[in-house]
């Protein structure tokens, strides 16, 4: 199987899982939320623009990576998918694609949430870094990473405002003892 086929299959798996997550979330009645502040749409627009641009420039010879980086990228995409799925499964009914707070909402600080506050975004970021590496272009990696950091950065800001407003000091204490995306670092 050639690299393009492998990347297409792994990307199809990734997209299919994101579609399932979106469908399940919408069935829970979270299609729109005042807490979201457009972050869901903005994140996806930013990410899709970055992916499209990165794909368009990946063949430029000036920023090529070694061939072996392709397999590192594929591995990171899959690892990111697993991290994201673990985060979503840990939250279960509290996971939504829109930033949504329910009256019965619980602050989850167990499992992967003991390590970071936003493991779903950690997983997404790992997958996006993997995609940049699978494109085997430093320029593509930079474009995807910039898009992911902008989109997810805004999303995290909006989510943390909603969680702080709902949980108050309890969320502030949780935030003080856990990092946002990378355990022990950030």
Buried (B, 14 or more C-beta within 10 A) or exposed (E): EEBEEBBEEBBEEBEEBBEEBBEBBBEBEBBEBEBBBEBBEBBBEBBEBBBEBBBEBBEEEEBBBEEEBBEBBBBBBBBBBEBBBBBBEBBEEBBBBBBBBBEEBEEBBEEBBBEBBBBBBBBBBBBBBBBBBBBBBBBBBBBBBBBBBBBBBBBBEBBBEBBBEBBEEEBEEBBEEBBBBEEEEE
